[in-house]
């Protein structure tokens, strides 16, 4: 059975069309699911679900998080980053989904993830570089364990102190960097902790497997990849992105490209799917907006 692809996004952004259409184009067997709100419900080539229908535990978590925000990013931003995992868990439970792929809404897929997941065996969770969940294979048992860890950490001062100490160590190792560059306590902090205590059941998608890898982020040379103008120097073969690994002196195929932060502006340049589908939806959305039938 094909593995569903799930992304969680509030509101509308033009790049969201490319991300979803790219996932659909490279995974025609998979159901691509957007868990969002009324501002992106008009995207009709995916299965749209209301986040509010899967928000009970996310709402409960807000009570725990309220006085423990510790990030240079806004309270609202970090809260949503945490809440998405509870939304994902509740969605998988209610729809009896045992395994899915979670992608951030700025990640482009170039591989059949139903085939790719076979490389990771029976692990419960995959993450990138021990702390990033932007392209994660997730099992129902794994997401339950992770959400329990988040909830327990923000309920127990002793457990939260462990995360605070790890954050302190990160800051000490990065002397000279601003707190914005280092980052504060976030869902990535909890993913790192999750990996530490469950490493036997969690695999990393940062490793090159059979000549292919999942991307950390487009503006990072991490792993020894060739850069050009601040981005990975991508070469295309048969509509597949490759980048030279300078340490291995070898072209590596990329299963995904992650356009975090300001690099989102480049997403459309790396789209290999149906351009007509994008154009149709852009015209449709603009018309609906002009007629005041939707809010963006």
TIZA-327202 format. One record per residue (C-alpha): residue in one letter; x, y, z. Coordinates in steps of 0.1 Angstrom, whole numbers. Layout:
// residues N
res:x:y:z
A:X:Y:Z
...
This chain:
// residues 296
res:x:y:z
X:0:0:0
X:13:35:-9
X:23:57:20
X:4:90:24
X:23:123:23
X:11:148:49
X:19:185:53
X:4:209:78
X:1:246:67
X:-21:275:78
X:-30:302:52
X:-21:305:16
X:14:309:0
X:21:307:-37
X:49:282:-31
X:25:258:-14
X:10:249:-48
X:44:238:-62
X:52:218:-31
X:20:198:-32
X:20:194:-70
X:56:182:-68
X:47:156:-42
X:18:144:-63
X:38:143:-95
X:65:121:-80
X:42:100:-59
X:11:93:-81
X:2:62:-59
X:2:82:-27
X:-25:103:-12
X:-12:138:-7
X:-29:154:23
X:-29:191:33
X:-40:197:68
X:-49:234:68
X:-77:259:71
X:-102:277:50
X:-75:299:33
X:-60:269:15
X:-91:247:11
X:-94:257:-26
X:-63:236:-35
X:-83:208:-51
X:-57:183:-64
X:-49:171:-28
X:-70:158:1
X:-77:188:22
X:-84:184:59
X:-93:210:85
X:-66:213:112
X:-94:223:136
X:-108:187:134
X:-76:173:149
X:-68:200:174
X:-79:186:208
X:-44:176:221
X:-28:206:203
X:-51:229:223
X:-42:211:256
X:-5:215:249
X:-9:253:246
X:-17:254:283
X:16:237:291
X:37:258:267
X:23:292:276
X:49:300:303
X:78:280:289
X:84:297:256
X:122:301:252
X:130:310:216
X:139:341:197
X:111:332:173
X:77:344:181
X:55:325:206
X:29:319:179
X:54:304:155
X:70:280:180
X:37:270:194
X:24:260:159
X:57:240:153
X:49:220:184
X:12:217:178
X:16:202:143
X:30:170:158
X:-2:166:179
X:-23:174:149
X:-4:148:129
X:-8:122:157
X:-46:128:160
X:-51:127:123
X:-32:94:120
X:-52:79:149
X:-86:90:136
X:-79:78:101
X:-61:46:112
X:-29:54:94
X:0:32:105
X:28:49:86
X:30:83:67
X:56:107:55
X:55:142:71
X:69:170:50
X:73:207:58
X:53:229:34
X:86:242:19
X:100:208:9
X:101:195:-27
X:100:157:-32
X:117:140:-61
X:113:103:-52
X:87:76:-47
X:86:76:-9
X:67:43:-8
X:98:27:-23
X:123:49:-4
X:109:39:31
X:120:3:25
X:156:14:30
X:148:23:66
X:135:-10:77
X:111:-12:106
X:122:20:124
X:94:41:141
X:106:75:130
X:132:92:108
X:147:126:113
X:174:147:97
X:207:154:115
X:192:142:148
X:169:172:151
X:150:181:120
X:116:167:110
X:110:184:77
X:110:151:58
X:102:123:83
X:88:89:79
X:65:85:109
X:47:55:123
X:17:58:146
X:36:42:174
X:65:66:168
X:44:98:167
X:26:87:199
X:60:83:217
X:72:117:204
X:40:135:215
X:42:119:249
X:78:131:252
X:68:167:243
X:39:166:268
X:59:150:296
X:88:175:291
X:66:205:294
X:47:190:323
X:77:180:344
X:102:207:355
X:130:181:358
X:126:169:323
X:123:205:310
X:156:212:328
X:173:186:306
X:163:205:275
X:174:238:291
X:208:223:298
X:212:210:263
X:203:244:250
X:229:260:272
X:255:236:258
X:245:245:223
X:250:282:230
X:284:276:247
X:296:257:216
X:285:285:193
X:303:314:208
X:301:345:186
X:268:335:170
X:236:354:177
X:207:337:194
X:188:339:161
X:216:319:145
X:218:294:173
X:180:291:178
X:161:286:210
X:142:257:225
X:119:244:198
X:104:212:185
X:138:204:171
X:152:204:206
X:127:177:215
X:135:158:183
X:171:157:194
X:161:145:228
X:138:119:212
X:167:106:191
X:189:104:222
X:166:81:241
X:152:61:212
X:182:59:188
X:176:22:182
X:142:29:166
X:150:62:148
X:170:65:116
X:186:95:100
X:177:106:65
X:209:126:64
X:229:96:54
X:237:88:17
X:219:55:10
X:224:38:-24
X:237:70:-39
X:208:92:-27
X:200:115:2
X:173:137:17
X:182:174:18
X:189:193:51
X:184:227:35
X:192:243:2
X:215:270:16
X:237:245:35
X:268:227:24
X:265:203:53
X:278:169:42
X:303:184:18
X:280:194:-11
X:290:219:-38
X:275:253:-35
X:268:281:-60
X:255:316:-52
X:245:305:-17
X:226:274:-28
X:234:238:-36
X:247:236:-71
X:220:213:-86
X:224:194:-118
X:195:177:-135
X:194:142:-151
X:161:126:-161
X:143:153:-140
X:161:142:-109
X:183:167:-89
X:219:158:-83
X:246:177:-64
X:283:169:-63
X:297:157:-29
X:331:173:-28
X:343:149:-1
X:334:118:-21
X:340:135:-55
X:307:120:-66
X:273:132:-78
X:246:123:-53
X:209:122:-61
X:186:142:-39
X:153:127:-28
X:141:161:-16
X:152:198:-16
X:143:219:15
X:137:256:9
X:138:269:44
X:135:306:52
X:143:331:25
X:151:303:0
X:113:297:-4
X:114:323:-32
X:133:298:-54
X:109:269:-51
X:92:274:-85
X:125:271:-103
X:129:235:-91
X:94:223:-100
X:93:193:-123
X:55:186:-122
X:25:198:-142
X:28:235:-149
X:-7:237:-163
X:-20:225:-129
X:-1:254:-112
X:-14:279:-137
X:-50:267:-134
X:-50:270:-96
X:-33:304:-97
X:-60:318:-120
X:-87:300:-99
X:-74:314:-66
X:-71:349:-80
X:-106:349:-94
X:-121:336:-61
X:-102:363:-43
X:-114:390:-67
X:-149:379:-61
X:-144:380:-23
X:-152:343:-21
X:-120:335:-3
X:-96:353:20
X:-58:349:16
